[in-house]
Amino acid sequence: MAILLHLRWLYRELGLHSLYDTGRDAWFIIAARCGRMAAFGTVSLILALFFSELNFSDTYIGLFMTLTLLGDVLLSVGLTAIADRVGRRRVLVGGSVMMVFSGAMFALFENYWVLLLAAVVGVVSATGGDFGPFRAIEESILSSLTSPNTRADVLSWYVTVATLGQSVGTESGGRLIQYLEHLENWTLVEAYHRLFWVYSGVGVLNLIFMSLLSVKCEIQKAEETTIEEEAEILLEDDESLEMEDTDRRSLEHLKPTTQKQNLFSHISSETRSSMYKLWFLIILDSLADGMVPYTWTTYYMDQKFKLKKSTLGDVISISYFLSFVSTIFASPLCRRLGLVNTMVFTHLPSSAAVLLFPLPSSLALTVLLLMIRTGLNNMDQAPRSAFIAAVVKPEERTAIMGITSMVRTLAAAAGPIVTGVLAGQKRFWIAFVVAGALRIAYDLGLFAMFVNMKLYQHEENDSADLRNAESRHSSDEEDLRELPKP
């Protein structure tokens, strides 16, 4: 009996009951992201090293990352803008096809401009992050499939399993390179090419998972009706005012303005007010991440300590695994500390580790700082997505998350080229100091602006469910406390 109570408590504490109750669509999305992030983790380990073997300069490597991120912005904005009209599942399938295409191009070609075209047009993670079209749409789907009392749990597992995928990807990538290089007597470049075929294969797996999603992943008709009704009301009001105050010629002249307003009519002024502040802070954080992504971090460690590729893969993989373990506890922390406090208190030590990263001259201290950075880095992701979902209206989520993804990627795009120039001038360390300072500013700003903000104002019915869930959670803890001690 005591064991069952402990297991039940752990099952609920870790949010596994929420993940199970959400259904198989959530399972498919999370499984797909796990595989995708494994592929992205492999690319983040080898991309800069691959280009270095091809004798591309550090500046050109940074330029490649920047232009790739800009391509991700265009792709993400375009696909998220049409996702709710064309169909979220269709867009995710299309993104998977682009991932397969990009992997094949990198496996076959070595020309800088051909690879750049493949990265810009397709889906390649130049920095190890999920900056493509998938994340915004997937988070919107998961937010629609969940309620406030389950959302943080499900999004936490969405991040947690992805981090496990990154750990597996970097570890297997480093080991596979060593195996191919020594056993098959291949060059490093040939080994890197084979890994991109693996990347393409993961794209096929992602395509299969996206094809299995059900119609529940699409925007609900009630949400579509609300958007259309709001647009029609605004259109009628605008036309009435124009007919009273202008003649027919003026009306035709002002038509483009009316159409422009309708494009944003489903995003309320209240939502925009909150999101403007959050987007500003996200710009700081994403610029920092763009300056020192794991692609540049592995390159920096390789240049500084001349590590074996398998050793480098081991270090990054262990760091990602620590992140996997820590993100398991993001959801329980959210229930106890709140979304904003969890974001700030877990991310701030990671930011400090980035700031101090270039200082140690020993490998051991450098690895320790890397593990602190990576181990705590992802604990704010699920709370941040849950926070956005709690602030905006359900019918606004896909658009808002798409814009948020665009803001993140645009800000991150400015970082790699700056770091590339600094690396070319033997001032690589400056990038880590600046990035750490920007991340700390993000953390402090987040706490100052949002710590007392009221959430779930647009989900009144689900707020009751949230209170009931908290009551059940407290009941489980009371049962545990009442157990006789041995």
ABEGO torsion letter per residue (X at the ends): XAAAAAAAAAAAAAGAAAAAAAEAAAAAAAAAAAAAAAAAAAAAAAAAAAAAAAGBBAAAAAAAAAAAAAAAAAAAAAAAAAAAAAEAAAAAAAAAAAAAAAAAAAAABABAAAAAAAAAABBBBAAGBBABAAAAAAAAAAAAABBAAAAAAAAAAAAAAAAAAAAAAAAAAAAAAAAAAAAAGBBAAAAAAAAAAAAAAAAAAAAAAAAABBAAABBBAAAAAAAAAAAAAAAAAAAAAAAAABBAAAAAAAAAAAAAAAAAAABBAAAAAAAAAAAAAAAAAAAAAAABBAAAAAAAAAAAAGBBAAAAAAAAAAAAAAAAAAAAAAAAAAAAAEAAAAAAAAAAAAAAAAAAAAABABAAAAAAAAAAAAAAAAAAAAAAAAAAAAABBAAAAAAAAAAAAAAAAAAAAAAAAAAAAAAAAGAAAAAAAAAAAAAAAAAAAAAAAAAABBBGAABAAAAAAAAAAAAAAAAAAAAAAABBBX
